[in-house]
Amino acid sequence: MSIKGTLDTVSLPDVMQLLASGEKTGKLELKRSHETCVIYFCEGKIVYCISINAKYALSKYLFGLGALDESQMNQILEIKEKENLQEEKIILDRFKVPGLKLSKASAVRTKEIIFDMFHWISGEFAFFEGDFIQETTPELRVDMELFSIIMEGSRRLDEWSRIRKLIPSPREVFITKKDMTLSTTDFTREEWQILSALDGKTSLEDIRIRLGMDEFTICRTMYALKLANVVQKVQNVTDTFSIVKKKQKRYGKNFKKYFAAVIVLMGGFLIFHYSYGFLQTSGLNKNQTEKNSGQPVSVSDTTLPTVKKPMTEPTIPASPSVISNKGHQYQVGINGKEKKSVQVQNGKKRININTASSDELETLPGIGKSFALRIIEYRTKHGLFRKPEEIVNVKGIGEVTYRRLRDYITVGEE
């Protein structure tokens, strides 16, 4: 016999009550979005329960019971990632855990999984009748009466509605009030354990794992302490310890390497950012460098050398070329008419992109050697620029570059 349905039409307690009254043997599969749980039954009793949710990892419960330490938990996670093995198999094969601790951890985990599923208001379920006991792990089997689980789960549902008003999430962080004088005689054992662990930084979830408590127990205890005005919530606290632990579990020993790689990448980006800005503005000092190295300089240099006018004018070549005279650069055409590459328009010095040499073009912001050669190549093939904005026709120069150049370029008489 098989039973299938959805939890929005039939609640989980009702399904379980039906299986208990019929003393069924089989397995009940429950699915909700990306979460899957399986409960195994034998003659109406729960014998095993498993969930793919990492929240219910067996190692967490064993850690809370003191059967595993933190280094062993990290070893289990590392083996699980490398060898792709089930956590239960790793613990049973490679770690010596007392049988009593295993049974207790399995029982606590089973109850917590089932009680949490009582909150599911949507999802699918399917019961398959038959003997599936071979799918379970003998050392982790339990023997639980369904009716007692249903009664306890229903009671918890009623209490949760009140608890959530003061403790909305186990990620909350609390601290004892400063004016409180605490005495062990004033609190129960559970209350004193929790109060001793409160430090204003660690969340209830981390305290729960450390103490080996289930979520309901720690939240119910904190609810009572909050009503008694013994503790107060810490506002706007990021549980750094939990975040680091989560990252360490996810990345294992490589966590530090990943973190270092991110820092190096960020540093490289900053160096590139400032270097690129420096290169864009370095063209402003290019003329001074050229002057010191003995190369021709343009009139944009504010301290031009005084040179005597030669007795004879320079010979005009038969083809266009660049010659130097009085420290100025001129583009000389076949007709012998001089065209200045640097002109002053409206009080601003501008480079004539129709006559400027490669070196002059490189003084423009954002224009390097390759772009300067492309500009010269373009005007050689297609003729002179008729207006400055036509520079966007040069390959690699777009609107953004033009907006940066428009105050520094001209095409001659406009």
Number of C-alpha atoms within 10 A of each C-alpha: 8 11 11 14 15 17 21 12 11 14 18 21 21 12 18 21 16 13 21 20 12 11 14 21 23 21 24 22 16 23 17 16 8 7 11 16 18 20 19 26 29 22 14 22 20 23 23 24 23 20 18 12 12 8 10 17 15 19 24 23 27 23 19 19 19 15 18 18 14 12 8 15 16 16 15 21 20 17 15 15 15 8 9 10 13 12 15 15 12 16 19 16 9 9 13 10 15 10 12 10 15 21 16 16 22 23 20 17 22 23 17 17 19 21 20 14 17 18 15 15 14 15 16 17 22 17 23 17 16 14 13 14 17 7 9 14 12 11 13 20 19 19 12 18 13 20 16 10 18 19 11 13 21 16 11 19 15 10 13 17 11 13 20 14 10 15 19 13 15 17 15 20 25 23 18 21 13 9 7 10 8 14 8 10 8 9 13 10 10 14 16 16 14 17 18 11 18 17 13 17 17 21 24 23 20 17 19 22 18 16 19 19 18 17 16 18 13 20 23 18 16 24 19 15 18 17 10 9 12 18 20 16 16 16 10 8 14 15 16 12 12 16 11 12 12 12 13 16 19 14 16 17 13 13 15 13 11 12 10 12 12 12 12 12 11 12 12 11 12 12 11 12 11 11 11 13 12 11 14 17 14 15 21 15 11 17 21 18 12 14 17 10 9 8 10 16 22 24 18 19 16 9 9 15 11 8 9 8 9 9 6 6 8 10 8 16 14 11 10 14 14 16 17 13 14 14 17 17 23 21 19 20 17 12 11 14 11 15 18 18 25 24 21 12 15 7 7 10 16 22 26 23 26 23 27 24 21 19 19 23 25 22 23 22 18 20 21 17 12 11 18 22 16 16 24 20 13 17 16 11 8 8 11 15 19 14 15 20 17 12 22 15 13 16 11 10 16 13 12 9 15 18 11 13 20 13 14 21 25 26 21 21 9 8
